[in-house]
Amino acid sequence: MNKYRTLAINTVVFAIGSFGSKILSFFLNYLYTGNMDASMYNTKDVLELCANFLIPVVTFSITDAVIRYGLDRNYEKRAVFSNAVTVELCGMAIFLLLSPLLLLYPDVRGYLLLLVGYVCISSYRHLSTQFARARGLVRLYALDGIFCTLMLFVFNLLFIAKLKWGVTGFMFSVMLSDFCSGTMVWLIAGHSRYFSRKYVDRELLQVMLRFSLPLIPTALLWIITGFSDRLFIRHMIGAAEAGVYGAATKVPNLISMVSTIFYQAWNMSAIAENDSAGRASFYSRVYNAYQSLLVLAAGFLIALVKPLSALINNTATDASFGKAYLYTPMLIIAVLLMCLNQFLSSIYTVSKHTANSFYTSLIAAVANLLCNFILIPKYGVYGAIVATFISYFLCFVVRLFDTRRFIPFRVYYLRFAINLSVLFGMCLVAVNEFSWRIPFQIAALIVLVAVNCNALLTTARKLLRK
């Protein structure tokens, strides 16, 4: 089977698994905004982001090494998994001892035990599911995506909609669904056969840690970049406005959903093709097709931003969620750039230059913090949106030139400039009630299709070739 078809089949499998889970996620967001006011919604987001911030620290980002070395045929899977479990158990023990320090952050007070449980159980689930993917069990991995979100939906209905436990109900729901998910994958995949102290390989452990440790600050920097906006808005404007900003990110997350589905399959193909003679050509075709697909998806979301925002965000509890669509279009472009940054990070993963991933992420984080500090006092929420775009764009430019030193794939700069220009025009029109906005958006979409269809068709022909 050719490499393009393998990538396509894996993408479809992941898409099937993700489609069901993302549909349920829409209903979850509707449930959250329908049962929490904007301030409570912000607290939920803060705790969720704190957990995402802590997980790579507690686990030493070892699951990234599980994917890189677990998919590599040159390494023994039992040693990879046993090393990873050992690292996670040590990390969790240290975390439990130091967890009282989290009380220094006001939003954590009253939720400390729940946050500790959230981090530990989510880390367990992540390791279990990622090792299944490293073993090539993509159907099980995809099925688990639906199963986990279904469990999350059921527990949220019980704890939030029925029992009205609010943020506490959300935390319990995540912990229980992650535990069910991680345990189901562990049992079905038979992970126990791969874990034993006798399989621990100290030499490989050092190799895995050298790979994963630079990814800890990388992950933290990306979370800071994504989270600092809300912190600045909360403290400079108010918690309610930060909650509305959080709701505004839900439509852009659809772009992230497409990216995540593809990235899971792409990572497997990129590692498999690392030693092939035609990898530069392979990367070039896939990158340009991927960019075109994201641009078209962004264009359609911007054109439909107002009805989509109304569909996803429930205004019954707090009418302020209704204005979330005003902040969404520019965030869609920012998330598009974030997805392209994610693609470029795969080159660092394949080539084992994870330190470069850290340096480029640092650029984004510093730029985001500085721009938030300067722009939010003057322009409010729109200042945070511009700060997000600038940080992702700077990282993208640096990574584009840096990664091509390792794999010299071809990039079409003019096409990308045209795409960005059209998307910016659509953003301007989307948030204004111009009488001619619908004809303009249709014309803009036609331009995007015309500019990007060739990249998609070229890759499609490669896909159909035997």
N, C-alpha and C positions, 0 to 999 in steps of 0.2 A: 504494500500500500504506500502511495507517495506521501511525502511529509505534509503537503497541503491538505490532503484528504484526512490524514490522521489528526491534524490540528482541527479541521472542521468537525470531524466526528466527536472528538473530545469536547469541543465547544458546544455542540448540540446537546450532548449528555449533561454537561454542567448547566446549560440553559434550561433544559427540562426540569432539572432539580431546583434551579433558582426561580423559575417562573412561578411555580406554586407557592414557594416561600415568599416571594416579593408581592404576590397578590394578597396574601395574608397580612403582609407588613403594611399595606395600604389601610386595611381595616384596623390594624393595630394603632396606627397613627390617628385614625378617626376616633378610635376608642379613647386614646390618651387625651386628645384635645377636647373630647366631649365630656370627660370626667375630671379634668384638671384645668385650673385657670392658668394664665400665662406664667405667673410666678412659680407655681408648683411644677409646671412643665419644665421651666428652666432648672429647677432643683433636680428633677429626674435626669435632664441632660447633663448637668454638672457631675452627678454621681456616675453616670454611664461613662462619661469622658475620663473621670478620675480612674475608673477601673481599666479603661483602655490604655491609660497612661502607665498604670502600675504593672499590667500584665507583661510587657516586654522586659521590665526591670526584674520582676520576680522570676521569670522563666529564662532570663539571659538571652531572649530571642532565639532559643535553641530550636524552635519549630521551623525556623527558616533554614537552619542547617539540616534538619530532618528531610526537608524537601530536596535541598541541593545534593546531599550525599545519599539519601535514600533512593533517589531516581538514578543515581550514577551507578552503572554496573560494576565499577571498579571497587566498590565498597560493600562490605557485608551488612545486610539490613538488620540482622540481630544486634550487631555491635552498635550501629547507628541508633537504634531504638533504645537499647539498654543504656547507652550513654545519655540520651535525651531524658529518659525517665529519672535517672540518677541526678542530673542537673536540676530538673524541675523540683524534685523532692527536697534537695538542699536549699533551693531558692525559696520554697514555701516555708521551710522551717525558719529561715532568717526573717522572712516577711512577718510571720506570726510574732516573733520576738520584738520587731520594730514597729508593728502596726499601731501602738498607742500614739506614735508621733503624728499620725494622721489627724488626731484631734486638734492639732494646731490650725487646721483649715476649718472655718466656721460651718460650711455646708455639710461637712462630714459628721459633725456632732449629732448624735441621735441615730446615726446609720452605720457606725463603725463596724459592728459585727456583721451586718448585712454586706457591707462593702468588702470585708475580708473574705467572706464566703463567696461572693460574686467573683472575686479575682481568682481564688483557688480553684473553684469549680469550672470557670471558663477556661482556665489554663489547662486543666485536665481534659476538657472536651476538645480544645484546639489541638493538643498533642495527639489525641486518639484519632481525630478525623484527618489530620495532616499526614499521619503515618499510613492511614488507609490509602490516601492519594499517592503517597510515595511508593506504595506497593502496587499501584496501578488499578486499585479498586475504585475506579471513577464512578461506576453506577451506584455503588454503596454510598460513596461520598455525596453524590447528587441527591440520592433518596433521603439521606440524613438531613439535607438542607430543608426539605419539605417537612420531615418529621419533627425537627427541632422547632421550626416556626409554628407548626400546628400545636405542639405542646405549649409553646409560649402563648399562643392565642387562647387556648383553653384555660390556662392558668390565669391569664389576664382577665378573661371574662369572669372567673371566679373571684379573684382577689380585688380587682379594680371596679368592674361593672356591678358585681353583686354585693360584695362585702365592703366596698368603698374604702379600701385601705390606702389608696393613693400611691405615693412614692414607695412606701413599704411593700405594697402589693406588687408593684413593678419589680422590685429587687427580688422578692420571693419567686416571682414568675420566671425571671431569667435564670436564677440558680437551679430551680427544679427542672426547667426545660433543658438546660445545658447538661445537667447530671443524667437525665434520661437519654439524651442524645449521645454523650460520650460513652455511656455504658452500653448502649445498643450497638454502637460501632465496634467497641472493644470486644464484645461477645461474638458478634457475627463474623468479624474479621479474624478472630482468634489471636489477638495481640499477645496474649499470655505466653504463647509459644515463642515469641521473639524477645521476651524480657527475662533476664537472669543476671545475677551479679557476675557469673563466670563469663558472660559475653561482653562485659565492660572492657573496652580497649583504651588504655590511657593515651597511647599515641594518637589514635583517631579522635579521642576526646579533646586533645589539645588542638588538633586541626579544626574540629567543629567549633570550638570556642573562639579560635582566631577568626573564623568566618563570622560567627554570630555576634560577638561582642561589639563590633562597630555598628551593628544594626540596632543596638539598644538606643544610643543617642539619636540615631536616624529616626526610629519610630517615635521617640519622644519629641523630637523637633517637628515632625509632621503633625503630631497631636497638638503641640503648642501652636503651630501655624493655624490649624483648624479651630482650636478652642479659644485662643487668645481674643478673637473677635468678640465672642460672647462675654468673656470676662470684662473686657474694656467697656462694652456696651452696658453691662450690668452695673458697673461701678461709676461710669460717667453719665449714664442716662437713666437706667433703672432695670429691675429684674423683669418687669412685664415686657419691655421692649426687647430684652434679650430673648425672652420666650418666643416673641413674634419672629425675631430673626432666626431662631431655631426652626420654627415652622416653615420659614421661607426656604430653608435648605432641603426640604423634602422632595420637591420636584427636581432640583439638580441631582439629587441622589439617584434618580433614574438613570442618568448618564453613568454614574459610578457603578450602578448595577450591571449595565452592559459591559463596562470595563472589567469588573471583577469576574464575570462569567468568562470572558475571553482570556483574561490574564491567568486564570487557573489552568486553562488548557495550553496557553502559550508558554508558560513556564516549563511545562513538561516537554514541549517540542523544542524549546530553546536549549535545554540541557541535553536532550537527545541528539541535537544537530551541532553540538558545540565543536566537535572534531571534524565535521564534514567540510569538503572543499568548497562547496557553494553556499556557505552560511551567510556571507555578506549579501548575496543576491536574495536569499531567502528572507533575511531580515528586512531588506529594502522593500520587497513586495508586500510583506505582511504589515510593516510599519505604515506604508502609504495607504494601504487598504483600510487599516484600522483607524487611521486619522480621518479618512474620508467618511467612514461609517459613523464615527463620533460626531463629526461636523453635521452630518445630515440629521442625526438624532437630536443634536442641540438645536438645530434650526426648527424642527417640528415642535419641540418642547417650548421654545420661545414663542412660536406662533400661537400655541394653545395654552399659554401660561396661566391666563386668568381662569378659564374653566377647570383646568387641572388642579390649580391651587385650591379652588372652591371645593373640588371633589375630595382632595386629600385632607384638608384642614376643616375640622368641625367648628363652626362659629357659635354653636348653641350655648356653650359655657362662657366664652369670652369673644365678643364681637371683634376685638382687635386682631384676631387671626385673619380676618377678612382682608386686611391690607398687606398680608404677607407677599402677595403676588408682585407688589411694587418693587420688592427687593430681589426677586427671584431671577430675572433674565440675566443680569450681570454675573450672578453666582453660577448660572449654567455654564457660561464661558470659562469661569475660573475652574470649575470642576472638570471641564474638558481638558484644560491644561494640566490639572492634577493627574488625570488619567494618562496623558501622554508622558508625564514624569514617571508614572508607575511603569509604563512600557520600557522606558529608558533604564529604569532601575534593574530590569531583568538582565541587561547587559553586564551590569556590575555583579549580579548574582552568578551568571554563567562564567564570567572571567575571574571571579573571586576577588574583585576589587571593591569590597564592601566599604572600605575606608572612604573611597570617592563618593559613595552614596551618602555617607555622613557629612562630608564637606559641602556637598551641594545642597543638602537639606538644611545645613546651618545657614546658608545664604538666604534661603526662603524664610526661615524662622526669624532671623535678625531683621530682614526687610519688613516682615509682617508686623513685628512688635513696634518698630520705629514708625511705620506708616500709621498704625492704629493710634499711637500716642499723638501723632501730629494731626491726623485727619478727622478722628472721631469728635474731638471737641468742637471742630469747625463745621463738619458736615453730617454729624450724627451717624445713623446706621449706614448711610451711603458711603461715608468715609471708611467704615469697616469693610464694605464690599470692595471698594477700590483697593484697599490694603491687601485683601486676599488675592485679588487679581494680580497685582504687582508682584507679590511674593512668588506666586506660582509661575508667572511669566519669566521672572529672573532665573528661577531654578531650571525652567525648561530650556532657556537659551544656553545656560552654562552646561547642562547635561547633554544637550544636543551636540555641542562641539566636543565635549570631553569623551563621551561614549564612542564617538566615531574614531577615536584613536585606537580603540580595542577592536571594534568591528566597523569597517568603513562602509556602512550602508548609505544608499543614495537618498537625499532629501530634496523635495521640490519646494523651495522657499516661496516662489511667486504664488503657487497654488495656496499655500498656507496663509499668505498675506491677504489674498482675495477672500478666503474663507472667513478670516477674522473680521475684515472690513464689513462684509455682508452681515455677519452675526451682530456686530455692534449696531449697524443700522436697524436691524430687527429689534434689538433691545430698546432702542430709543422710541420706536413706534409702539412697542408692546405695552409700555407703561403710560401712554398718552391716548386720549380718546379722539384721535384724528379720524375724520370721516373717511379718509382714503386708506386706513390702516390695513383692512382686509386685502384689497388688491395689491398693496405693497408687499405684505407678507407672502402672498402667493407668488408674486414675481420673484421675491428674494429666494424662496424655496426652489423655484425653477432654475435660478442661477446656480444655487448650490448643487443641485442634481447634475447640471451640465458640467460644472467644474470638476466634480468628484466621480462621475460615473466611470471614467476610463480606468482609474485605479482599482475600482471594485471589479470591473469586467476582466481586467488583466489577471487578477488573482483568481477570479472564478474560472477562467480558462485553464489555469494551472491546476485548479481543484478537479476539474472534469477530466484532465489528461490521465491516462492509465499509467 
